[in-house]
Amino acid sequence: MENVHRGAGVSLWRQIADLLRGEVLSGRWPADTALPSESALSERFGVNRHTLRRALAALAAEGLVRSDQGRGTFVTSERLAYPISRRTRFSEIVSRQARAPGGRLIASRIEPAPVWLADHLKLAQGTPLITLETLSVADGVPISTARSWFSAERFPNLVAVYAETGSITRALARHGVEDYVRRWTKVRARSAEPAENEKLALPRGATVLVTESLNVEPDGTPLHLSLTSFAAERMEIVIESGDI
């Protein structure tokens, strides 16, 4: 048994958190591996499970570990840094970090533009829009799921091209769009919905970072609006202020 120091002026759970943090950061517990069970760790440190759980909760709040209900506590993978700037491209961002990007088509449909989408895309209300539902991965690990809207008249083959390439940038290029930029991005955090837990392979109670963004051509013509839910435990958003 590895005793912690009672009466040392530092709470027991904090001492345990410090010890486990050092082991995680040193590589003793590699990414995506499970820590020993709660009973094993309680025995190791000579404390009850309530004290141990406070230590694990502190590490989870720091993003070092995650708790998967019914499976145990796992060391989190290195987070993907996701810059938000005038030129935001998922494939480029992932590739620069030595990971393999991928995009998968979940569903698509054509529907009339409601008022709020028509306003953002500068189209008449009721204009047919392509709704594209996608899943983006890095090294096969789900990073985000998104819904994006495009003019069906302007981009008639977008669904087929995206299904072939897994890239919105390439699908737009096939329709003559050589470049586009990010007009604006809004970010908020919330608990993942059941469908997001399933698509992103997240445990119940996980957090997602939700971005709403509008991409436009260099002359300001709106191209598409997207609502994207990112697995918060796998990535961090970086605001590149010098490029905005």
Order of alpha helices (4+ residues) and beta strands (2+ residues): alpha-alpha-alpha-beta-beta-beta-alpha-beta-alpha-beta-beta-alpha-alpha-beta-alpha-beta-beta-beta
